Amino acid sequence: MATIPVRRDAATADFFDGTTRGEFLLVRDTRTGEVFEPQFDTSADPERYERVPAAGTGTVVSWAVVHRREPDGSTSRRPVGVVELDEGPWWWTSIEGVDPDDDLMGRRVEVAFRLAGEETVPYFTALGRVAR
């Protein structure tokens, strides 16, 4: 499945360095232990925050199917959704390895990575069981 190329900037460099290593990095507050999404702005107090690898697993909390007309005239369907990572933050993502007709609510997923242009980007794949 095609992925739109992405480009890093100063705000995303650490995240993409992590994805290149096969790590999905989150931001952790070293004072409170609270964990934030990768795009959390640490610039106000950079010494207070550190990047830490996520477990790479989570649960689908919302999802939809994107319909797209392909160059040959056919239609493809791609599940996308919001995953609540096991550490707490939510992440918008494509979800692969599932039937677009399946109910994905509560489905357990794990992160995978692919090259998109010059950067490695995360997406999620189904683990096959539903969290209840």
Salt bridges, closest charged atoms under 4 A:
ASP14 OD2 - ARG51 NE 3.62
ASP17 OD1 - ARG8 NH1 2.72
GLU23 OE1 - ARG21 NH2 2.91
ASP29 OD2 - ARG48 NH2 2.86
ASP45 OD2 - ARG31 NH2 3.24
GLU50 OE2 - ARG28 NH2 2.29
GLU70 OE2 - ARG68 NE 3.85
ASP86 OD1 - ARG108 NH1 2.78
GLU96 OE2 - ARG114 NH2 2.72
ASP101 OD1 - ARG77 NH2 2.52
ASP102 OD2 - ARG107 NH2 3.98
GLU119 OE2 - ARG8 NE 2.91
